[in-house]
Amino acid sequence: MSQINKKKLTVAIIIVIICGLILAYLAVDRTNSTNNDKIGVIVTIGPEVEFVKAVGGDKVDVTLMVPPTADVHTYEPLPGQLSKVSNAQLYVQVGSSIEFENNYMDKLKAANPNMLVINASKGIQLIPNTADEDGHLDPHVWMSPRNARIMVNNIYESLVQVDPANKDYYGENRDQYLLKLEELDKNTTKLLEGKTKPILIFHPAFGYYARDYNLTMISAMVNDEEPSPQRIAMMVDVARQYNITMVYVEPQFNPKYMQSIASQIGGQVLQVSVLDENYLENMKKVAEAFSKS
């Protein structure tokens, strides 16, 4: 083969390689464009993940800020999460003055001034935190399935505001999920009906739940501080008075205090989650756990 033909062959090979790389790039770019067609939604806590996906369906891409095993009072956002925020169209705040949002919401808004920020708790009547001597309100609104209905409606309205063309799609999804929340509420009411023994729990996250299902909750934590020996002794006395054999703790907290109570009453410690992403399933587990108290 002549030197000229070798050069032509080399050039042809290079052209083929370049064309292949261009086609590969375009394929990736098309994939990214398809993904970017979804509405980027940021949420603070796990239950909101299910709420947004239930309403938004395949038209949303949801990013969670506070993982289920983290403490919403102390968690700090990671750089990768902040990057997601900078490209999102919507932020769904819990909006009930939870610590994470109090600490970081201004920073998150500044990272994306064009992002719509909505308050999922709009329309919910906040109640006092019974384990806060300073009179703060209870931020754990999502722990009531009845409050969850209001939050889901607020999420629906925000998605329609961002994407009005798909209003009917979001409306149908919302209605289907609201029926599931209604069924959860009815089943929980039936399961916990007539329950008179107090629920002994580490963290006071179930105020709205107790209100809606006529329960008495006593928490080891007061003012978000670790319980004192006197507080633990009081809870042991209550457990013995009512012959209680089950006490409860959330997975993000050290169980040692509730284990101490359980050991003194010959009882058990059960875990209940308030940040689980699988809201309907988790709330069924919570009701079952409390029914054993």
C-alpha positions in Angstrom: 0.0 0.0 0.0 1.3 3.4 -1.0 2.2 6.0 1.6 -0.7 8.2 0.2 -3.2 5.4 0.6 -2.1 4.7 4.2 -2.6 8.4 5.0 -6.1 8.3 3.5 -7.0 5.2 5.5 -5.7 6.8 8.7 -7.8 9.9 8.0 -10.9 7.8 7.3 -10.4 5.9 10.6 -10.1 9.1 12.5 -13.2 10.5 10.9 -15.2 7.3 11.8 -14.0 7.6 15.4 -14.9 11.2 15.7 -18.3 10.6 14.2 -18.8 7.7 16.7 -17.9 10.0 19.6 -20.3 12.7 18.3 -23.2 10.2 18.0 -22.4 8.9 21.5 -22.4 12.4 22.9 -25.7 13.2 21.2 -27.3 10.1 22.6 -26.2 11.0 26.2 -27.4 14.5 25.7 -30.8 13.3 24.5 -31.0 11.1 27.6 -30.1 14.0 29.9 -32.7 16.1 28.1 -35.3 13.5 28.7 -34.5 13.4 32.4 -34.5 17.2 32.6 -38.1 17.1 31.2 -39.1 16.1 34.8 -39.8 18.7 37.4 -37.0 18.8 39.9 -38.6 18.8 43.3 -36.7 19.2 46.6 -38.3 18.0 49.9 -37.0 18.2 53.5 -38.2 15.0 55.0 -38.9 11.4 53.9 -42.7 11.4 54.0 -42.8 14.3 51.6 -41.0 12.0 49.0 -44.1 9.8 48.9 -46.5 12.7 48.9 -44.8 14.3 45.9 -44.3 11.1 44.0 -47.9 10.1 44.6 -49.2 13.4 43.1 -46.4 14.0 40.5 -46.1 10.4 39.2 -43.6 10.1 36.4 -43.3 13.8 35.9 -41.2 14.6 39.0 -37.7 14.0 40.0 -37.6 14.2 43.9 -34.5 14.9 46.0 -34.6 14.4 49.7 -32.6 16.6 52.0 -32.8 14.9 55.5 -32.3 11.1 55.3 -34.7 8.9 57.4 -32.0 8.0 59.9 -30.7 11.5 60.4 -31.8 14.0 63.1 -33.9 16.8 61.5 -32.7 19.1 64.3 -29.0 18.8 63.5 -28.6 17.6 59.9 -26.5 19.7 57.5 -27.0 19.6 53.7 -24.3 18.0 51.6 -22.7 19.6 48.5 -24.4 17.2 46.2 -27.8 18.1 47.6 -27.1 21.8 47.2 -26.2 21.1 43.6 -29.7 19.5 43.1 -31.3 22.5 44.7 -29.6 24.9 42.3 -31.3 23.1 39.3 -34.8 22.4 40.9 -38.0 24.1 40.0 -39.8 23.5 43.3 -39.0 23.2 47.0 -41.7 21.7 49.2 -41.1 23.0 52.7 -42.7 21.2 55.6 -43.3 24.8 56.7 -44.0 24.1 60.4 -40.7 25.6 61.7 -38.6 22.4 61.9 -35.0 23.0 62.8 -33.5 22.1 59.4 -35.6 24.6 57.5 -35.1 27.3 60.2 -31.3 26.9 59.8 -30.9 26.4 56.1 -33.9 27.7 54.1 -32.4 31.1 53.4 -29.2 29.5 52.0 -31.3 27.0 49.9 -33.3 29.9 48.5 -30.2 31.9 47.7 -28.8 28.8 45.8 -31.7 29.1 43.4 -33.7 32.3 43.4 -35.9 31.1 40.6 -37.1 28.0 42.5 -40.7 28.1 43.7 -40.9 27.5 47.5 -44.2 26.4 49.0 -45.3 25.7 52.5 -46.9 22.2 52.7 -48.4 23.0 56.1 -50.5 25.9 54.9 -53.9 25.5 56.4 -52.8 23.2 59.3 -53.6 24.5 62.8 -50.3 24.1 64.7 -50.5 22.9 68.3 -48.2 23.5 71.3 -45.3 21.0 71.8 -46.2 19.5 75.2 -42.6 18.6 75.8 -41.3 22.1 75.3 -41.4 24.4 78.4 -40.6 27.5 76.3 -44.0 27.3 74.5 -42.8 26.4 71.0 -45.2 24.8 68.6 -45.0 21.2 67.5 -43.4 21.0 64.1 -44.2 17.3 63.4 -47.4 18.0 61.4 -46.9 15.1 59.0 -47.4 12.5 61.7 -51.1 12.9 61.4 -52.7 11.3 58.4 -55.3 14.0 58.6 -52.7 16.7 58.3 -51.1 14.7 55.5 -54.3 15.2 53.4 -53.8 19.0 53.7 -50.1 18.7 52.8 -50.9 16.6 49.7 -53.4 19.1 48.5 -50.8 21.9 48.9 -48.3 19.8 46.9 -50.9 19.3 44.2 -51.5 23.1 43.9 -47.8 23.8 43.7 -47.2 21.2 40.9 -50.1 22.8 39.0 -48.5 26.2 39.4 -45.2 24.9 38.0 -46.8 22.7 35.3 -50.4 23.8 34.6 -50.6 21.7 31.4 -50.8 18.5 33.5 -53.3 19.7 36.0 -55.8 16.8 35.3 -53.0 14.2 35.6 -51.9 15.6 39.0 -55.6 15.9 40.1 -56.3 12.2 39.4 -53.1 11.1 41.2 -53.9 13.3 44.2 -57.5 11.9 44.5 -56.2 8.3 44.4 -53.7 9.0 47.2 -56.2 10.9 49.3 -58.4 7.8 49.3 -55.4 5.8 50.6 -54.9 8.3 53.4 -58.6 8.2 54.3 -58.4 4.4 54.6 -55.2 4.7 56.7 -57.0 7.1 59.0 -60.1 4.8 59.4 -58.0 1.8 60.1 -55.8 3.6 62.6 -58.9 5.0 64.4 -60.3 1.5 64.7 -57.0 -0.1 65.8 -56.4 2.5 68.6 -60.0 3.1 69.6 -60.5 3.0 73.4 -56.8 2.9 74.2 -56.3 4.4 77.6 -52.7 3.5 78.6 -50.1 6.3 78.0 -47.6 5.9 75.2 -44.0 6.2 76.6 -41.7 7.5 73.9 -38.2 9.1 73.7 -38.8 12.0 71.3 -42.1 14.1 71.4 -42.9 13.8 67.7 -46.4 12.4 68.0 -48.4 15.3 69.3 -50.8 15.6 66.3 -51.1 11.8 66.2 -52.1 11.7 69.9 -54.6 14.5 69.3 -56.3 12.8 66.4 -56.4 9.3 68.0 -57.1 10.3 71.6 -53.8 9.1 73.0 -51.7 10.3 75.9 -48.0 10.6 75.0 -45.2 11.0 77.5 -41.8 11.7 76.1 -38.4 11.3 77.8 -37.0 14.3 76.0 -38.0 17.8 77.3 -36.9 20.9 75.5 -35.0 18.7 73.0 -32.5 17.8 75.8 -31.4 14.4 76.9 -33.6 13.1 79.7 -32.7 13.6 83.4 -32.6 10.7 85.8 -35.7 12.2 87.4 -37.5 12.1 84.1 -36.6 8.5 83.5 -37.7 7.6 87.1 -41.1 9.3 86.5 -41.6 7.3 83.3 -40.8 4.1 85.1 -43.4 4.9 87.7 -46.0 5.6 85.0 -45.2 2.3 83.3 -45.6 0.4 86.6 -48.8 2.3 87.4 -50.4 1.3 84.1 -48.7 -2.1 83.7 -47.0 -0.9 80.5 -44.5 -3.3 78.9 -43.7 -1.5 75.6 -41.7 1.7 75.2 -40.7 3.5 72.0 -37.8 5.2 70.3 -37.0 6.5 66.8 -34.1 5.0 64.9 -32.0 8.2 64.8 -31.8 8.5 68.6 -29.7 6.5 71.1 -32.0 3.8 72.6 -30.1 3.6 75.9 -32.7 5.6 77.9 -35.7 3.7 76.7 -33.7 0.4 77.2 -33.1 1.5 80.8 -36.9 2.0 81.3 -37.6 -1.3 79.7 -35.1 -3.2 81.8 -36.7 -1.7 85.0 -40.2 -2.8 84.0 -39.4 -6.1 82.4 -40.6 -4.7 79.0 -39.4 -4.1 75.4 -38.3 -1.3 73.3 -39.9 -0.9 69.8 -38.7 1.4 67.1 -41.1 3.8 65.4 -40.0 6.1 62.5 -41.2 9.6 61.8 -39.0 10.2 58.7 -39.6 7.0 56.7 -40.1 7.6 52.9 -42.8 4.9 52.7 -45.4 6.9 54.5 -48.5 4.7 54.2 -46.7 1.6 55.1 -44.8 3.2 58.0 -47.9 4.7 59.5 -49.5 1.3 59.5 -46.5 0.0 61.5 -46.7 2.9 63.9 -50.4 2.2 64.7 -49.6 -1.5 65.1 -46.7 -0.7 67.4 -48.8 1.7 69.6 -51.6 -0.8 69.8 -49.3 -3.2 71.7 -48.5 -0.7 74.4 
